[in-house]
Amino acid sequence: MTQTAADASTIWAPAIRQRRKAMLQRIVMGAATALVFSPMLGWRFSATWLVVYTLIQFLEAEVFAPVTTGKVVEPSGWRGVYGDLILILNAGFFGVMAVPLWIVGGAMGGVAASVLLSAGMINSVIMSAGSMRIFACTVLPQLAIFALTPLFMSRMGAAPHIVTAVSVAILSYTVFCLNTRRHLFRANRAETLARIETDRKRVEVEAAMASRGAFLAAVAHDLRTPISAILTGAEELERGGGSARQQVALITDAGLMMKELLDDLLDHARLDAGRMSVDVRDFDLRLLLSQTARLWAGPARAKGLRLRMEGARLLPRMVRGDAMRLRQVLNNLISNAMKFTDAGSITLRLQSWPDEHDAHVLLIDVEDTGPGMTPAQLRRLFTPFDQTADGVAARFGGSGLGLSISRDLIELMGGRLTVRSTPGQGAIFTLSLVMPRGAAVDAPLTTLVPEARATVTRALSCPAAAPASPARPAPEPEPETATATATATATAQSTTSAPEDSHAEAPLRVLVVDDHAINRRAIQLILQSLDCEITMAEDGLAALQACEGTPFDVIFMDVRMPELDGRETTRRLRAAGGINAATPVIAVTADTAPEDIAACTAAGMNYFVSKPLTPGSLLGALSQVLNEGAEAAESAAA
């Protein structure tokens, strides 16, 4: 922005308002000037000068009234030219008082004139607030009169070297006024920009607080529904009313609803804090898309919609990337399309081609036949929490985080998520991503060795059980691992088909460490189908005391506990060298960021189960522990 534009938009109008506030000050200063110099210039001349000067002040106030009232922010047309002339007249009429002082008062009058002009120019520089236009109109006329000082001195017989010195002094004073104006301009400009930025941030904060307030209200509303279902189902089970299967299904659905909401909140918090990371592994892209389409085929049919996939045969099979996060984004986009489409179809249009680095460029369009969106809705579409503001969440459900999380995840993977939409013509979400070629790797089947506890094997025969991964939290089984899990289950059943007496052994000894009783009870409830001896500890110190005298087969350790957290407890357990120094420790934690998992590994923990707990993840981690222990024992014996 040029200085002229800045004057017009941010400096000129404030400077005019500042002059209007100082109008009374100028009138008082003029009256004092007339009174002081009236003995030298005469009462009639002084009174006439004061009346005209006062009229000029009121005339300036009238000309700039639209500016001072906020109707005009920059000069334009005849009023702008008229205003400049009034400012010149105002400053010039005040400065012209110096001329009769020189003529009537001689050298001493000239001194008084110089002091008067200096004071007037300093006041005008300050009142210009750094505006070059107002500076030129108010300071330069007085400066021109001040420049006549050497001429008056020469006519009164002053020595040439004194006239030269005064001329240099006037020139220096002019430079001083210009520098002062420049500093004032910069200061006012910085203050104005800071005020504008502060106002912008205030508006943003107010909008964010309003959105978050609406979001919290929506979350509170959404939480009441599953909580009510859980309490109702539990009460019905306690009094034996209705079908137990229906009550269990009600509680399960409520728990999944709460877990979905919690996952969205955690993902958004991690993305916002920059703590989210993506995994890079080889996976079957066609299989992932096929499973995702099959997952939504049922809900689409139930709603009377057609779910189509086009171009799947053109896609590469093996690529490298984060399959879980890509699946999450696709599920969010299809869920969003399903939510807003009442009739018609949802189409997954797939394209791919190689780039110059021998990687695959992937384009996935998720197109629906819903109501479409206006340009204003499109601009706000990826704003977190924003759908709660217009009551979208109340009509369709959801936290308003899905699309924001999806966009951030795709950007984290180096891609882009865009949208095109026209009111009444549906919407098209386009996911663009570059994925390196992957190697064809057959996923190994997870099998249970014969030495694994028979009781755990029977519990794991449930399809919900899935093995945990040592390097990451143990999640619910992903669709692509369903076949492997089923095969592992069949293997487990075949290895335990002999009579139970052939595997008769002591009960599994488990230590559960958690500062919340409800979490200890949840683990106990999951393990109650096993032949277990369960010991409870409510903190790290109690866990260490329990480990001193009783050997355990496995320890479930909460990470966040007061006084002594799970990681420090594990470190002390390993360092003590007691009977449980080598006992496997399974971390039970909601902190599943890579740095959190690395900290648990460094502390000596073996496996990880993420909260909220599910039977599949907990029993899967237990299966891995027993498998590895049995394999280690078998290797040692060999």
Secondary structure, DSSP 4 states (H G I P E B T S, - for coil): --HHHHIIIIIHHHHHHHHHHTHHHHHHHHHHHHHHHHHHH-HHHHHHHHHHHHHHHHHHHHHTHHHHTTS-SS--HHHHHHHHHHHHHHHHHHHTTHHHHHHHHHHHHHHHHHHHHHHHHHHHHHHTTT-HHHHHHHTHHHHHHHTTHHHHHHHTT--HHHHHHHHHHHHHHHHHHHHHHHHHHHHHHHHHHHHHHHHHHHHHHHHHHHHHHHHHHHHHHHHHHHHHHHHHHHHHHHHT-S-HHHHHHHHHHHHHHHHHHHHHHHHHHHHHHT------EEEEHHHHHHHHHHHHHHHHHHTT-EEEEE-GGGS-SEEEE-HHHHHHHHHHHHHHHHHH--SSEEEEEEEEEE-TTS-EEEEEEEEE-S----HHHHHHTTSTTGGGTTTHHHHH-S-S-HHHHHHHHHHHTT-EEEEEE-TTS-EEEEEEEEE-B----PPPPP---TTS-HHHHHHHTSTT--PPPTTS---PPPGGGHHHHHHHHHHHHHHT-S-GGGG--PPEEEEEE-S-HHHHHHHHHHHTTS-EEEEEESSHHHHHHHHHH---SEEEEES--SSS-HHHHHHHHHHHTSTTTTS-EEEEES--SHHHHHHHHHHT--EEEESSP-HHHHHHHHHHHHHHHHHHHHHHH-
